[in-house]
Amino acid sequence: MTEITDFDSFLQAVRESDEAQRLLFVFVKAALPEDATEEERARFEAGQGGGLLPKMYVDKAPEELSDFGALAEESERMDPDWHIVLAAALVGPDGREPSQAEVDETFNGIIKTIHAGGDLSRLLAFDRQGDPVVFH
């Protein structure tokens, strides 16, 4: 079993799996609410705090993606204004690839969780270099 230490090891772990799956990616931007206090603004400027704003999302089959560089390059063409990509592998029931409805339902749940400031610990998070991000 591959230890996930960065984005490319995540891809390797997915490819080693026998399960049919789709890779889900949600690109987010760190943002500060308009009504933020001066203290919150100072923390945000120092690289802490704020919230996440979903910018775009995409699903891919594992074989559609060679490495993090390919995903980052594609995302730059779509919308370069993101800070973190949230990633998950969605496994379909009964050994089949997830349906588009299952993918859409999962994306909707992730987006709702982001908007609510909910727990994202079930997702992997990577910065623009493909290195892991840990939320505190």
Disulfide bonds with the S-S distance in Angstrom:
none
